[in-house]
């Protein structure tokens, strides 16, 4: 699947791309738990999308890494389309 084909509400996404930017992680308090979240930009030949990284996933990648997302989910947050691993998604550096 190409990044340009990703639309909000799409599940079971499999895509490969390069991390071209990672924002500084921030902490949020969700139901009494402190979680870390960072937005990264994932790019392929067709376009780019915001990839939302949570907790340990933030430390697994760096700018320049080629990664593969399996079983990801596309949603919309503040009118911006973004890709997330969700509960069942996988991310691997290739």
Secondary structure in CASP SS format (residue, H / E / C, confidence):
PFRMAT SS
TARGET T0000
AUTHOR 0000-0000-0000
METHOD secondary structure of the structure
MODEL  1
X C 1.00
X C 1.00
X H 1.00
X H 1.00
X H 1.00
X C 1.00
X C 1.00
X C 1.00
X C 1.00
X C 1.00
X C 1.00
X C 1.00
X E 1.00
X E 1.00
X E 1.00
X E 1.00
X E 1.00
X E 1.00
X E 1.00
X E 1.00
X E 1.00
X E 1.00
X C 1.00
X C 1.00
X C 1.00
X E 1.00
X E 1.00
X E 1.00
X E 1.00
X E 1.00
X C 1.00
X C 1.00
X E 1.00
X E 1.00
X E 1.00
X E 1.00
X E 1.00
X E 1.00
X E 1.00
X E 1.00
X E 1.00
X E 1.00
X E 1.00
X E 1.00
X C 1.00
X C 1.00
X E 1.00
X E 1.00
X E 1.00
X E 1.00
X E 1.00
X E 1.00
X E 1.00
X E 1.00
X C 1.00
X H 1.00
X H 1.00
X H 1.00
X H 1.00
X H 1.00
X C 1.00
X C 1.00
X C 1.00
X C 1.00
X C 1.00
X E 1.00
X E 1.00
X E 1.00
X E 1.00
X E 1.00
X E 1.00
X E 1.00
X E 1.00
X E 1.00
X E 1.00
X E 1.00
X E 1.00
X C 1.00
X C 1.00
X E 1.00
X E 1.00
X E 1.00
X E 1.00
X E 1.00
X C 1.00
X C 1.00
X C 1.00
X C 1.00
X C 1.00
X E 1.00
X E 1.00
X E 1.00
X E 1.00
X C 1.00
END
